Amino acid sequence: MTKIEQAPHGFEEQLLTDLKAHVVRRSETVSAARPAGHPIRFLRGWRLAGAFGLALALTVGALAVQTMGIGEQPPPTANASEIFRLAAEAARQQPDLTARPDQYVFTEVLATLRERPGGGPYTTVRGQRWESAGGIAHTQGRYRPESEPNGWSELRVLRMGDPADPRKELDELPSPAYHGDLPTDADELLRYLREHPVDLHLPEGADEEAVYGDESMVYTTARSMLDGYVPPRALAALYELLARQPGAVVISGDVVDAAGRHGVAIRMPGVIGGNQDFIFDRDTHVYLGTRGTVVRDGKESLYSAAALLRVAIVDRPGQLP
């Protein structure tokens, strides 16, 4: 059984971890030049404790409003299958980007993450990454606080972490970011994803046969494909496949994504201790991004949100479309 490789720590998690180090280095430089007794206010809002799935971006005020509104809206007028099928129709209308193996898939996201589940300040970061279309080079990325237009970090290589020791980087190359060979029929895609499940990097001792043999595994793999570029017809098939997943529900009411765009959210099953929602444009049903919530003491609060801003094919890392 061949597995689709996926880093155990997503780009946004690595981005935010690197940002923490970047901020610390900058603060040390500022501290050396700053007279004693003057607090560094910049640091207080940038302590990062970790990440939860994909992260993303609203203002802190918008996040607070959305957190209070979870579960308090009127019932939805469409079910998850209908939304996914509308998303499939929208996908077929998107331009078909082509890429050579030596090119790169460029992605820009706006990410907001809370310092810790259930509390702490929100951090908003703009991130850009360049992933090898053919899987022949390491991913590179850069990031900046959204409040600092000129605060970009240096472009650096982003390697996968060792499952046994996440602090250790591996030299193995990632899988291709351009998924140009995916079937364009939902039934054929279903068979393909069953034969090529995403690698979950399970801990030692885990029952791999039970995990990878579970019926829900194919949907986990399908969702993981959204992290790269999927051509329009294959993307439509992927959404048609996700429309079949039992347990997915539409979140009631209007949802605002990390970039302030209005959408409809579908809550996906299978998340322990929280929830993961996919957000689609309310009018066009184009995919916008994700958000993650956590449940503590019976109360649900927004922890992270992620807005996909643009995707393009470029020739080299650092090149903008």
Backbone bond lengths (Angstrom), bond angles and torsions (degrees), N, CA, C in turn:
res aa  C-N    CA-C-N  psi(-1)  N-CA   C-N-CA  omega(-1)  CA-C   N-CA-C  phi
1 M - - - 1.461 - - 1.530 108.88 -
2 T 1.316 116.78 119.07 1.460 121.83 178.54 1.513 109.90 -86.72
3 K 1.313 116.36 135.28 1.465 120.40 -179.40 1.519 110.10 -108.60
4 I 1.312 115.67 145.26 1.451 121.55 172.67 1.516 107.20 -80.80
5 E 1.331 115.99 118.35 1.461 119.66 -176.76 1.524 111.08 -68.80
6 Q 1.304 115.32 138.53 1.460 121.22 175.17 1.512 107.85 -144.53
7 A 1.330 116.42 132.75 1.454 120.06 179.67 1.521 109.69 -60.43
8 P 1.359 117.31 138.17 1.453 119.52 179.74 1.516 112.13 -65.70
9 H 1.317 117.37 -20.67 1.459 120.97 176.82 1.510 106.85 -119.10
10 G 1.343 118.26 122.09 1.449 122.46 -177.04 1.516 112.17 -66.14
11 F 1.334 114.92 166.47 1.461 121.07 -178.36 1.516 110.85 -58.87
12 E 1.346 117.03 -41.59 1.452 119.00 -177.85 1.524 111.42 -64.94
13 E 1.343 116.38 -37.16 1.462 119.14 177.74 1.518 110.07 -65.12
14 Q 1.359 116.52 -45.08 1.458 119.56 178.87 1.523 109.92 -63.91
15 L 1.326 116.12 -40.97 1.460 121.20 179.51 1.520 110.70 -57.86
16 L 1.324 116.86 -46.39 1.459 120.51 -177.21 1.520 111.38 -71.50
17 T 1.328 117.19 -34.03 1.462 120.16 175.95 1.522 110.05 -64.62
18 D 1.339 115.42 -45.35 1.462 119.70 178.54 1.523 111.03 -65.00
19 L 1.324 116.64 -36.54 1.457 120.40 -179.87 1.527 110.19 -61.77
20 K 1.323 115.45 -39.37 1.466 119.08 179.00 1.526 110.22 -58.46
21 A 1.341 116.15 -46.93 1.459 119.72 179.20 1.519 111.05 -64.60
22 H 1.326 116.00 -38.68 1.464 122.08 179.24 1.527 110.45 -61.49
23 V 1.322 116.22 -44.34 1.461 120.77 -179.66 1.521 110.96 -66.79
24 V 1.329 116.40 -40.59 1.459 119.82 179.38 1.520 110.30 -61.95
25 R 1.351 116.68 -44.19 1.464 119.49 179.11 1.519 110.68 -60.86
26 R 1.353 115.95 -42.72 1.458 119.67 -178.85 1.520 110.41 -66.80
27 S 1.320 116.07 -39.11 1.463 119.15 -177.89 1.522 110.81 -67.11
28 E 1.357 116.63 -34.82 1.450 119.83 177.74 1.520 110.72 -64.46
29 T 1.339 115.60 -38.14 1.463 120.06 177.92 1.517 110.33 -66.35
30 V 1.342 115.77 -44.43 1.457 119.99 178.65 1.515 110.48 -64.03
31 S 1.334 116.79 -40.11 1.460 121.31 -177.46 1.521 111.24 -61.81
32 A 1.336 115.49 -38.97 1.460 119.65 -178.67 1.524 111.28 -65.19
33 A 1.326 116.26 -30.39 1.456 120.35 -177.69 1.521 113.08 -95.19
34 R 1.328 117.41 -6.97 1.464 121.48 -173.94 1.522 110.27 -98.81
35 P 1.316 118.05 135.99 1.472 119.81 178.59 1.531 111.05 -60.05
36 A 1.313 116.57 147.10 1.464 121.09 178.95 1.520 109.86 -61.68
37 G 1.348 115.21 146.55 1.454 119.51 177.40 1.508 113.90 96.04
38 H 1.357 116.53 -7.40 1.465 119.81 177.74 1.514 108.51 -101.70
39 P 1.309 119.97 111.56 1.466 121.30 -177.21 1.523 111.68 -66.54
40 I 1.319 115.73 148.93 1.464 121.29 176.75 1.519 107.00 -93.24
41 R 1.285 117.58 95.96 1.458 121.71 -176.94 1.518 111.14 -66.31
42 F 1.326 116.68 -27.78 1.457 120.81 -176.45 1.523 112.19 -58.88
43 L 1.312 116.60 -36.78 1.464 120.21 -174.77 1.509 112.78 -69.15
44 R 1.320 117.84 -35.49 1.456 120.16 -170.54 1.517 112.25 -59.66
45 G 1.327 116.78 -34.69 1.458 119.12 -177.78 1.515 114.25 -90.23
46 W 1.360 117.38 5.68 1.468 118.79 -173.49 1.514 113.10 -123.49
47 R 1.328 118.42 18.00 1.454 119.74 173.55 1.513 108.31 -79.13
48 L 1.334 115.61 121.86 1.463 120.77 -175.45 1.522 109.66 -114.14
49 A 1.323 115.25 131.12 1.456 119.17 -177.17 1.521 112.38 -101.93
50 G 1.332 119.81 -13.25 1.456 120.61 -177.79 1.497 110.40 160.56
51 A 1.341 116.33 -162.68 1.461 120.36 -179.38 1.505 110.15 -145.61
52 F 1.327 116.23 158.65 1.462 121.21 -178.62 1.514 107.18 -132.21
53 G 1.347 116.58 99.76 1.449 120.90 -179.86 1.509 110.93 60.33
54 L 1.316 117.29 -144.08 1.449 122.43 176.99 1.512 109.06 -81.50
55 A 1.372 117.11 140.91 1.444 119.92 -176.65 1.513 109.82 -107.87
56 L 1.364 117.81 161.54 1.456 117.98 172.57 1.482 121.01 -167.33
57 A 1.340 119.76 -163.46 1.406 117.33 -154.09 1.492 119.87 -133.15
58 L 1.258 117.19 114.65 1.450 124.47 163.81 1.516 104.65 -127.37
59 T 1.320 117.32 169.80 1.451 118.39 170.88 1.512 107.99 -69.99
60 V 1.323 117.01 161.76 1.467 119.86 179.64 1.520 110.35 -59.19
61 G 1.319 116.68 -39.60 1.458 119.73 179.35 1.503 112.05 -62.76
62 A 1.342 116.70 -43.79 1.457 120.13 179.54 1.513 110.86 -65.35
63 L 1.335 116.86 -37.30 1.455 120.37 177.75 1.522 110.32 -61.95
64 A 1.320 116.01 -43.47 1.462 119.19 -178.52 1.517 111.28 -63.92
65 V 1.317 116.95 -41.34 1.461 120.92 178.86 1.517 110.30 -63.21
66 Q 1.351 115.57 -44.33 1.457 118.61 -177.82 1.528 110.83 -67.19
67 T 1.332 116.97 -37.49 1.457 120.24 178.48 1.527 110.67 -59.24
68 M 1.310 116.39 -45.12 1.467 119.80 -178.86 1.515 111.56 -68.07
69 G 1.342 116.97 -24.57 1.445 119.55 -175.19 1.512 114.62 -90.03
70 I 1.317 118.32 -5.05 1.460 120.37 -177.76 1.523 109.87 -61.99
71 G 1.320 115.49 125.85 1.453 120.82 176.52 1.511 115.30 77.86
72 E 1.352 117.44 8.33 1.461 119.06 -176.01 1.527 112.48 -113.17
73 Q 1.337 117.02 12.36 1.451 120.87 -176.06 1.532 111.16 -99.65
74 P 1.343 117.64 165.43 1.465 120.23 176.97 1.522 111.37 -62.13
75 P 1.327 119.22 161.52 1.460 121.99 -179.42 1.527 111.66 -60.64
76 P 1.358 118.27 147.90 1.465 121.39 179.44 1.523 110.82 -68.72
77 T 1.342 115.99 157.65 1.461 120.44 179.70 1.518 112.16 -100.62
78 A 1.344 118.45 -5.62 1.458 121.94 178.73 1.518 108.69 -134.53
79 N 1.330 116.68 154.10 1.454 118.79 176.63 1.528 109.93 -95.12
80 A 1.351 115.90 171.91 1.461 120.60 -174.48 1.527 111.88 -62.55
81 S 1.318 117.49 -39.29 1.462 120.33 -179.93 1.524 111.33 -60.81
82 E 1.321 116.78 -40.57 1.464 120.82 179.30 1.529 111.06 -64.86
83 I 1.324 116.55 -41.89 1.463 119.90 179.93 1.526 110.42 -65.28
84 F 1.320 117.18 -43.46 1.467 119.99 178.95 1.535 111.20 -62.73
85 R 1.334 116.70 -37.48 1.472 118.76 179.75 1.531 110.93 -70.31
86 L 1.320 116.91 -34.68 1.461 119.88 174.08 1.528 110.51 -67.20
87 A 1.333 116.39 -36.46 1.462 120.69 176.33 1.524 110.90 -65.03
88 A 1.339 115.98 -35.38 1.461 119.84 177.19 1.521 111.04 -63.88
89 E 1.340 116.64 -42.04 1.467 120.26 177.66 1.524 110.45 -63.82
90 A 1.328 116.89 -40.33 1.460 120.74 177.96 1.524 111.08 -64.29
91 A 1.336 116.86 -38.48 1.467 120.82 -179.78 1.522 111.41 -61.98
92 R 1.332 116.32 -38.15 1.473 119.70 -178.64 1.526 111.93 -64.76
93 Q 1.333 117.22 -20.83 1.467 121.13 -178.82 1.528 112.41 -88.85
94 Q 1.319 117.72 -7.36 1.455 120.34 -177.27 1.527 110.91 -76.85
95 P 1.344 117.37 152.05 1.475 119.94 177.31 1.517 110.90 -64.94
96 D 1.318 115.76 144.23 1.457 122.10 -178.52 1.522 109.16 -92.16
97 L 1.329 117.02 108.61 1.452 121.32 178.69 1.529 109.78 -87.04
98 T 1.303 116.47 136.14 1.465 120.77 177.09 1.519 108.78 -113.89
99 A 1.325 115.23 149.76 1.458 119.53 -176.69 1.518 110.76 -142.79
100 R 1.328 116.20 139.12 1.459 121.70 170.60 1.530 108.70 -81.20
101 P 1.329 118.35 157.34 1.467 120.03 179.23 1.522 113.89 -57.95
102 D 1.345 117.40 -26.81 1.461 120.07 -177.29 1.526 112.61 -88.53
103 Q 1.327 118.18 1.59 1.454 121.09 178.43 1.535 110.68 -94.23
104 Y 1.341 114.64 -177.75 1.464 120.09 -174.89 1.526 110.86 -130.56
105 V 1.327 114.67 144.75 1.467 121.16 171.59 1.524 106.96 -90.04
106 F 1.325 116.13 115.24 1.464 122.13 178.80 1.520 109.11 -93.38
107 T 1.331 116.48 132.23 1.465 122.14 178.56 1.522 109.00 -133.63
108 E 1.321 115.62 136.62 1.468 120.37 174.49 1.520 108.68 -122.84
109 V 1.324 115.79 131.19 1.456 121.01 -179.47 1.522 109.75 -129.73
110 L 1.305 114.73 156.73 1.457 121.82 171.60 1.516 105.71 -115.63
111 A 1.318 117.62 122.64 1.461 120.37 -171.29 1.516 112.17 -126.68
112 T 1.310 115.08 134.78 1.460 120.74 173.61 1.521 108.48 -124.79
113 L 1.316 115.29 131.90 1.462 120.90 -178.69 1.512 109.67 -135.55
114 R 1.307 115.69 139.32 1.462 119.97 175.84 1.526 109.34 -79.99
115 E 1.326 115.91 150.03 1.455 119.86 -176.72 1.533 111.86 -60.02
116 R 1.318 117.06 -38.32 1.464 120.50 178.62 1.526 107.80 -152.60
117 P 1.326 118.13 153.72 1.466 120.13 179.93 1.523 111.26 -57.89
118 G 1.324 115.68 128.01 1.446 120.04 175.70 1.511 115.69 85.96
119 G 1.345 118.18 -2.96 1.457 118.10 -179.62 1.510 112.35 -174.86
120 G 1.330 115.04 177.04 1.452 120.48 179.55 1.517 112.34 89.26
121 P 1.331 116.30 166.02 1.465 120.99 -177.66 1.524 111.75 -73.79
122 Y 1.326 115.69 163.11 1.455 122.08 174.97 1.526 109.91 -96.26
123 T 1.315 115.82 143.47 1.456 122.43 177.79 1.517 108.54 -117.41
124 T 1.327 117.87 129.44 1.459 121.90 -179.59 1.520 109.48 -113.54
125 V 1.318 115.71 124.94 1.457 122.13 -174.67 1.525 109.75 -132.40
126 R 1.329 115.92 140.18 1.464 121.04 170.77 1.523 107.23 -101.29
127 G 1.327 116.30 127.55 1.457 120.45 -178.20 1.513 112.04 -124.74
128 Q 1.316 116.05 145.07 1.463 122.51 175.50 1.518 108.34 -128.05
129 R 1.324 116.62 137.60 1.467 119.95 178.21 1.515 110.03 -136.13
130 W 1.316 113.86 151.97 1.461 121.99 178.40 1.528 106.84 -125.40
131 E 1.349 116.22 109.07 1.463 121.50 -177.89 1.519 110.00 -107.01
132 S 1.298 115.92 137.90 1.461 120.83 -178.85 1.527 110.68 -62.41
133 A 1.335 116.07 122.86 1.464 120.01 -179.35 1.517 110.99 -61.26
134 G 1.328 116.75 -38.45 1.455 120.53 -177.45 1.509 114.92 -99.97
135 G 1.341 117.90 5.14 1.457 120.69 -179.64 1.515 113.23 69.23
136 I 1.341 117.17 31.34 1.470 120.64 -176.89 1.526 112.22 -108.52
137 A 1.318 117.52 4.26 1.462 121.62 178.93 1.521 108.97 -151.35
138 H 1.319 115.59 159.03 1.454 120.34 179.23 1.531 110.74 -72.90
139 T 1.319 114.91 152.33 1.464 121.41 174.82 1.518 109.46 -68.27
140 Q 1.330 115.64 144.71 1.464 120.89 173.64 1.525 108.77 -125.57
141 G 1.327 116.82 151.32 1.455 119.78 -177.68 1.511 112.60 -154.73
142 R 1.308 115.53 165.54 1.454 122.66 173.95 1.526 107.68 -149.07
143 Y 1.319 117.58 167.82 1.456 121.13 -172.88 1.522 108.77 -158.47
144 R 1.326 114.88 163.72 1.458 120.12 174.23 1.522 109.18 -156.32
145 P 1.325 116.97 151.99 1.460 119.08 170.67 1.529 108.85 -61.60
146 E 1.306 118.12 138.45 1.465 120.72 -178.05 1.525 111.47 -63.08
147 S 1.314 116.81 -23.31 1.456 120.65 -179.84 1.524 112.76 -80.47
148 E 1.342 117.52 -6.82 1.467 121.13 -177.27 1.527 110.00 -124.34
149 P 1.320 118.48 90.49 1.469 121.41 -178.00 1.522 113.65 -57.36
150 N 1.326 117.63 -27.31 1.465 121.05 -179.16 1.526 112.32 -105.37
151 G 1.321 116.45 17.42 1.460 119.99 -174.81 1.518 114.90 -96.97
152 W 1.328 117.73 28.48 1.467 120.31 -178.26 1.527 111.54 -62.39
153 S 1.305 115.96 137.99 1.458 121.39 171.85 1.525 108.58 -74.65
154 E 1.320 115.99 170.72 1.458 119.46 174.13 1.522 109.58 -71.20
155 L 1.315 116.40 149.00 1.456 121.27 174.24 1.520 108.42 -67.84
156 R 1.336 116.64 128.60 1.458 119.35 -178.73 1.515 111.41 -140.41
157 V 1.328 114.78 158.49 1.458 121.59 178.02 1.520 109.51 -73.64
158 L 1.333 116.90 135.65 1.463 122.95 178.06 1.519 108.12 -113.52
159 R 1.315 116.72 106.35 1.464 121.13 -178.94 1.516 110.59 -99.58
160 M 1.316 114.89 158.13 1.461 120.42 174.36 1.518 109.96 -65.78
161 G 1.338 115.67 153.66 1.453 120.93 174.99 1.522 110.60 -93.48
162 D 1.305 115.93 152.15 1.458 122.08 176.29 1.528 108.38 -70.66
163 P 1.359 118.63 123.84 1.472 120.18 -179.83 1.527 112.84 -55.56
164 A 1.338 116.98 -32.03 1.456 120.64 -179.38 1.528 111.88 -78.66
165 D 1.327 116.28 -24.92 1.462 121.37 -179.69 1.518 108.06 -148.78
166 P 1.350 118.00 89.93 1.461 122.00 -175.42 1.525 114.04 -55.58
167 R 1.332 117.66 -19.17 1.460 120.33 179.53 1.525 111.85 -76.35
168 K 1.328 117.06 -16.54 1.463 122.05 -178.07 1.530 110.18 -95.93
169 E 1.319 115.97 130.09 1.462 120.53 179.29 1.521 110.79 -89.82
170 L 1.324 115.53 143.56 1.454 121.43 178.54 1.524 110.08 -99.45
171 D 1.324 115.50 151.94 1.463 120.30 -179.97 1.522 112.45 -90.14
172 E 1.340 117.88 -9.12 1.456 119.39 -177.29 1.521 111.03 -64.33
173 L 1.322 115.27 142.83 1.461 120.77 -177.88 1.522 110.79 -75.90
174 P 1.328 118.05 150.69 1.468 121.08 179.51 1.519 111.33 -75.79
175 S 1.312 116.79 170.41 1.458 121.55 173.94 1.524 109.26 -71.86
176 P 1.336 117.92 159.12 1.466 119.94 177.11 1.521 111.74 -56.09
177 A 1.327 116.32 138.49 1.461 121.02 178.61 1.519 111.57 -87.72
178 Y 1.320 116.96 -13.86 1.463 121.30 178.17 1.525 107.87 -100.18
179 H 1.332 116.40 110.35 1.466 121.41 -175.58 1.529 109.80 -93.22
180 G 1.309 115.91 64.30 1.459 120.17 -174.81 1.514 115.10 -81.33
181 D 1.340 116.78 -11.00 1.461 119.53 -176.02 1.526 112.95 -102.83
182 L 1.308 118.33 12.44 1.463 120.16 -179.13 1.527 111.24 -73.63
183 P 1.338 117.92 143.97 1.470 121.03 175.00 1.525 110.74 -60.41
184 T 1.315 116.03 149.78 1.471 121.26 -179.29 1.524 112.23 -103.87
185 D 1.329 117.86 3.13 1.458 123.34 174.48 1.523 108.20 -107.66
186 A 1.326 117.64 135.23 1.465 121.52 -174.30 1.528 112.04 -59.80
187 D 1.332 118.09 -41.47 1.466 120.18 -179.31 1.521 111.42 -67.79
188 E 1.331 116.53 -39.65 1.463 119.80 177.59 1.526 110.83 -68.28
189 L 1.331 115.84 -37.10 1.457 119.71 177.51 1.523 110.55 -65.29
190 L 1.322 116.68 -38.45 1.457 120.88 177.75 1.526 110.44 -58.10
191 R 1.326 116.53 -46.51 1.474 120.42 179.61 1.526 110.11 -64.44
192 Y 1.324 116.54 -41.78 1.466 120.75 -178.41 1.529 110.51 -61.97
193 L 1.325 117.45 -46.25 1.457 120.55 -176.62 1.526 111.96 -70.76
194 R 1.327 116.98 -27.77 1.462 119.14 174.18 1.524 110.92 -67.34
195 E 1.319 116.20 -33.68 1.464 120.93 -179.47 1.527 111.94 -84.67
196 H 1.337 117.36 -17.60 1.463 121.82 -178.33 1.536 110.04 -130.81
197 P 1.333 117.66 66.72 1.479 119.01 -178.42 1.525 111.52 -69.47
198 V 1.310 115.72 152.81 1.459 120.20 175.40 1.524 109.01 -66.33
199 D 1.332 116.36 140.98 1.457 120.79 179.20 1.521 108.60 -79.14
200 L 1.325 116.82 114.98 1.463 121.76 -177.60 1.523 113.00 -86.76
201 H 1.342 117.05 -4.21 1.466 120.96 179.89 1.523 110.14 51.82
202 L 1.316 115.07 56.70 1.463 120.91 -177.15 1.523 111.10 -66.43
203 P 1.327 116.71 148.84 1.467 119.87 178.64 1.529 110.71 -67.99
204 E 1.311 115.40 158.96 1.462 120.99 179.75 1.529 109.91 -59.21
205 G 1.324 116.05 134.77 1.454 121.10 179.57 1.511 114.14 94.96
206 A 1.326 117.64 -9.59 1.467 120.34 179.82 1.529 109.99 -70.04
207 D 1.311 116.38 149.63 1.458 122.33 179.76 1.531 109.26 -82.48
208 E 1.341 115.86 86.69 1.462 120.27 -176.31 1.525 111.98 -60.97
209 E 1.327 116.82 -38.61 1.465 120.17 -178.35 1.523 110.77 -61.13
210 A 1.335 116.51 -41.44 1.462 120.18 -179.98 1.521 111.12 -69.23
211 V 1.336 117.08 -41.09 1.457 120.55 -177.65 1.518 110.98 -67.86
212 Y 1.336 115.95 -52.91 1.461 119.24 -176.23 1.522 112.92 -74.44
213 G 1.331 116.48 -18.55 1.451 119.85 177.73 1.513 114.22 -87.61
214 D 1.329 117.07 -8.14 1.455 120.75 -179.00 1.526 110.39 -68.00
215 E 1.322 116.75 144.47 1.464 121.71 -177.82 1.526 112.29 -62.46
216 S 1.332 116.71 -27.92 1.461 119.46 -178.17 1.527 113.01 -76.69
217 M 1.338 117.18 -11.41 1.462 119.99 -175.50 1.526 112.11 -61.76
218 V 1.315 116.92 -35.23 1.460 119.93 -178.67 1.524 110.86 -63.42
219 Y 1.327 117.19 -33.63 1.465 120.73 179.32 1.535 110.76 -74.74
220 T 1.331 115.95 -34.41 1.463 119.87 174.06 1.519 110.40 -60.64
221 T 1.325 115.65 -44.17 1.465 120.36 178.40 1.521 110.79 -64.14
222 A 1.334 116.95 -42.63 1.464 120.68 -179.88 1.517 110.75 -59.92
223 R 1.329 117.06 -43.91 1.463 119.63 -179.73 1.517 111.71 -64.93
224 S 1.329 116.60 -33.61 1.462 119.83 -179.14 1.521 111.85 -66.00
225 M 1.334 117.76 -24.71 1.463 121.14 -178.38 1.521 111.75 -67.70
226 L 1.331 117.94 -20.98 1.457 120.89 -179.68 1.521 111.67 -68.97
227 D 1.331 118.04 -9.51 1.454 121.21 -179.43 1.527 111.94 -78.63
228 G 1.344 117.47 -14.96 1.458 121.23 176.67 1.520 109.75 -114.68
229 Y 1.332 116.56 -156.07 1.463 119.54 177.21 1.523 109.03 -105.93
230 V 1.319 115.87 123.45 1.457 122.57 177.38 1.531 107.71 -113.61
231 P 1.335 118.66 122.42 1.468 120.59 179.79 1.526 111.64 -57.82
232 P 1.339 117.13 154.63 1.471 121.52 -170.76 1.523 115.78 -51.73
233 R 1.319 119.02 -48.05 1.466 119.89 -176.10 1.519 111.27 -68.08
234 A 1.329 117.25 -38.87 1.462 120.22 177.08 1.523 110.64 -69.46
235 L 1.344 116.61 -36.00 1.459 120.28 177.85 1.524 110.51 -64.50
236 A 1.321 116.41 -39.30 1.461 120.13 177.06 1.532 110.12 -61.09
237 A 1.325 116.91 -43.01 1.466 120.77 178.26 1.525 110.80 -63.55
238 L 1.340 116.06 -37.30 1.464 120.09 179.11 1.526 110.82 -63.35
239 Y 1.340 116.74 -43.51 1.470 119.64 178.45 1.526 110.86 -66.65
240 E 1.332 117.16 -37.71 1.466 119.62 176.85 1.523 110.64 -62.81
241 L 1.321 116.27 -34.66 1.456 120.42 177.27 1.530 110.56 -69.34
242 L 1.339 116.68 -43.80 1.460 119.89 178.79 1.529 111.75 -64.74
243 A 1.332 116.52 -25.34 1.468 120.37 177.48 1.526 111.48 -63.89
244 R 1.323 116.52 -19.32 1.462 120.74 -179.29 1.529 112.48 -88.74
245 Q 1.319 118.63 -9.83 1.460 120.09 -173.75 1.523 110.92 -69.17
246 P 1.317 117.59 122.84 1.467 120.20 177.05 1.519 110.75 -66.69
247 G 1.304 116.50 145.29 1.453 120.75 172.76 1.510 116.06 93.82
248 A 1.342 118.29 -10.82 1.463 119.68 177.77 1.530 109.02 -75.76
249 V 1.329 116.78 136.90 1.466 120.90 -177.46 1.523 110.18 -134.39
250 V 1.325 116.30 153.84 1.456 121.81 176.03 1.526 109.15 -86.99
251 I 1.335 115.76 131.34 1.465 120.31 175.57 1.523 108.35 -76.94
252 S 1.307 116.61 132.52 1.453 120.13 -175.70 1.521 111.83 -70.11
253 G 1.324 114.69 148.26 1.453 120.54 174.73 1.509 114.27 83.60
254 D 1.324 115.19 175.20 1.458 122.76 -178.71 1.525 109.88 -77.70
255 V 1.324 116.19 140.76 1.460 122.25 179.33 1.523 107.79 -121.15
256 V 1.312 116.71 137.73 1.463 121.67 176.24 1.520 108.06 -107.26
257 D 1.330 116.80 125.57 1.456 119.13 -177.23 1.525 110.95 -81.63
258 A 1.322 116.23 -177.70 1.447 121.55 -174.97 1.514 113.60 -60.70
259 A 1.314 117.57 -26.46 1.463 121.54 -179.65 1.523 112.17 -97.59
260 G 1.342 117.41 9.78 1.458 120.95 177.99 1.514 114.55 84.16
261 R 1.333 117.45 11.76 1.464 121.02 -179.91 1.533 109.60 -88.15
262 H 1.318 115.83 140.60 1.467 120.54 -178.22 1.523 110.23 -83.10
263 G 1.326 115.35 135.61 1.447 118.69 -176.78 1.510 113.14 -150.97
264 V 1.321 113.91 -174.44 1.453 122.52 174.60 1.523 106.78 -121.13
265 A 1.334 116.43 137.76 1.463 121.13 -174.68 1.519 111.02 -109.92
266 I 1.326 115.16 136.83 1.467 122.20 174.37 1.519 107.84 -111.04
267 R 1.317 116.42 123.80 1.460 121.69 179.31 1.520 109.58 -89.35
268 M 1.337 115.29 123.30 1.456 120.52 -177.02 1.527 110.62 -91.54
269 P 1.313 118.08 144.27 1.470 121.11 -179.60 1.523 111.71 -78.98
270 G 1.341 115.47 167.06 1.454 120.64 169.66 1.509 116.29 94.54
271 V 1.338 119.12 6.56 1.464 121.51 179.24 1.522 108.83 -95.83
272 I 1.328 116.66 127.95 1.461 121.75 -177.57 1.526 109.64 -92.78
273 G 1.328 117.21 127.96 1.447 121.41 175.89 1.514 115.01 80.62
274 G 1.326 116.60 4.82 1.456 119.88 -179.16 1.513 110.74 -174.35
275 N 1.322 116.71 -159.71 1.460 121.40 -178.87 1.523 110.12 -144.19
276 Q 1.331 115.36 151.02 1.457 121.43 173.21 1.517 108.24 -122.49
277 D 1.325 115.85 127.49 1.460 121.72 -179.82 1.522 110.28 -116.12
278 F 1.339 116.39 138.81 1.455 122.76 170.94 1.522 107.19 -97.96
279 I 1.319 116.77 136.55 1.463 121.09 -177.13 1.525 110.16 -114.79
280 F 1.334 115.52 130.30 1.456 122.52 177.87 1.529 109.30 -121.41
281 D 1.325 116.21 147.51 1.459 120.09 177.73 1.524 109.72 -56.57
282 R 1.326 116.23 134.09 1.465 120.18 -174.38 1.520 112.06 -65.56
283 D 1.336 118.02 -30.29 1.465 120.71 -177.22 1.526 112.78 -97.06
284 T 1.344 117.05 -45.93 1.466 120.29 -174.96 1.520 112.94 -94.50
285 H 1.346 117.11 -19.74 1.466 124.35 -177.91 1.532 112.89 65.56
286 V 1.324 116.80 23.12 1.459 121.63 171.43 1.530 108.28 -74.78
287 Y 1.314 117.03 141.65 1.466 122.38 -179.94 1.532 110.41 -63.82
288 L 1.335 117.48 129.63 1.457 122.41 -178.63 1.522 113.00 -107.05
289 G 1.327 117.61 -37.38 1.458 119.78 -177.44 1.512 111.49 157.52
290 T 1.327 116.09 -156.22 1.461 120.93 -175.14 1.527 110.38 -135.86
291 R 1.316 114.93 167.80 1.454 120.76 168.88 1.523 107.82 -146.27
292 G 1.324 116.08 152.10 1.451 121.10 178.36 1.505 110.41 -123.28
293 T 1.312 116.27 138.06 1.461 120.97 176.01 1.515 109.10 -122.43
294 V 1.319 116.25 156.46 1.463 121.88 175.93 1.518 108.91 -120.70
295 V 1.309 115.55 154.41 1.467 121.78 179.35 1.518 108.41 -118.22
296 R 1.314 115.61 117.47 1.463 121.82 178.67 1.525 109.02 -129.59
297 D 1.332 115.68 127.14 1.466 121.03 179.81 1.525 111.43 54.21
298 G 1.325 115.59 38.71 1.456 120.76 177.64 1.513 115.11 78.12
299 K 1.342 117.92 0.71 1.453 121.34 -179.49 1.523 110.59 -110.77
300 E 1.318 114.89 138.37 1.463 120.69 -178.85 1.523 109.87 -101.38
301 S 1.323 116.71 133.68 1.462 120.43 176.79 1.523 109.67 -137.65
302 L 1.302 115.49 150.71 1.455 121.37 179.99 1.523 109.89 -73.70
303 Y 1.337 116.36 129.01 1.460 121.41 -179.39 1.517 110.70 -107.71
304 S 1.328 117.22 -42.40 1.460 119.99 -177.24 1.514 109.19 -146.82
305 A 1.321 115.77 159.17 1.450 121.87 174.77 1.511 107.90 -147.32
306 A 1.341 118.49 150.17 1.450 120.71 -177.47 1.514 110.22 -139.94
307 A 1.317 117.03 127.72 1.458 121.74 -179.89 1.519 108.86 -117.21
308 L 1.321 116.06 122.36 1.460 121.59 175.68 1.523 107.50 -82.11
309 L 1.334 117.16 116.66 1.460 121.32 -175.14 1.520 113.25 -92.42
310 R 1.318 117.06 -43.34 1.464 119.09 178.87 1.521 110.90 -161.98
311 V 1.331 114.55 152.06 1.455 123.08 177.44 1.519 107.36 -134.85
312 A 1.329 116.92 136.70 1.463 120.40 -179.42 1.524 109.45 -154.14
313 I 1.317 116.19 168.06 1.463 122.81 175.01 1.524 107.76 -107.45
314 V 1.332 116.49 126.56 1.454 120.91 179.86 1.533 108.75 -130.75
315 D 1.343 115.59 172.62 1.462 120.53 -173.33 1.522 114.29 -90.95
316 R 1.324 117.58 -23.35 1.469 118.61 -174.20 1.531 109.45 -154.96
317 P 1.333 116.52 155.98 1.460 120.34 175.59 1.525 110.73 -61.03
318 G 1.314 116.11 140.29 1.454 121.42 -178.73 1.509 113.46 92.37
319 Q 1.334 117.56 -17.77 1.471 121.22 178.63 1.527 109.77 -77.92
320 L 1.335 116.11 134.07 1.460 121.24 178.10 1.528 110.27 -103.01
321 P 1.335 117.61 145.06 1.464 120.47 -179.10 1.536 111.41 -71.64
